[in-house]
Amino acid sequence: MQLKVSDSIIKTTKLQKENNETKDFSFIYCELAEYYLNSNQINKAKAYYKLATKLIKTEDNDTYHYYKKLKSYYLYKDNKPKQALAIAKQILDDAEKQPHTQNVIDAQKLLYQIFKVQKNFVKALEYYNSYNNLEDSIVNIERLNLQNYHHTLPVKKINSQTRKKQTDIVTISKGNNNKLLLFIILIFISFSIFTIVYILLSNKYSKRKEKLQKLYSQNLLSYIDNERKRISKGSS
């Protein structure tokens, strides 16, 4: 696995050079140097360490902190524990000021390794316990966050279901309101039609009644006039 990682980094670096990419390769060189240090290939590590050193000339470089850890690690691997120790203490001070937990852990691990080589087992144990406690606390925090996340899942589900029900209720309510409005409109239209028909029929009936009354009155007057004439003739 480590070989594949190293080959991938080397291929990426070569490809960038072939494409004339003006990129600072310091981080890549640091990664390669660390890889070979972990593999105990000191000569290869030294070559990439020197390449990184040439590129990192000031502390303003983005890779400087990583390079500083690499430098301490390289000196430790190169059997220069005193120089490595001085830089490792600086790294720990910088990490604690930020604070950056992972950088603190890395620095304490390095100090543990250096003190162990120097046979200062009291200090080595101190840093060993310190970085292990930090790692345990990170694991515990992550576990707690995971548990809290899982605990919130049912609540989120309930909230989601509640929101869905509320949305359904609003939708149903709107549907019912629309149905009620349609029903009212239909009633109004029906009433209007009934009223118009009633008025038309009433007018027709009134005209017919008026016509019949007029006809009846004419017939009655004619009958009375005929009776009057008949009586007059009888008297004569």
Salt bridges, closest charged atoms under 4 A:
ASP78 OD2 - LYS80 NZ 3.51
ASP94 OD2 - LYS68 NZ 3.26
ASP106 OD2 - LYS69 NZ 3.10
GLU126 OE1 - LYS123 NZ 3.56
GLU135 OE2 - LYS109 NZ 3.04
ASP168 OD2 - LYS164 NZ 3.39
ASP225 OD1 - ARG228 NH2 2.75
ASP225 OD2 - LYS229 NZ 3.58
GLU227 OE1 - ARG230 NH2 2.78
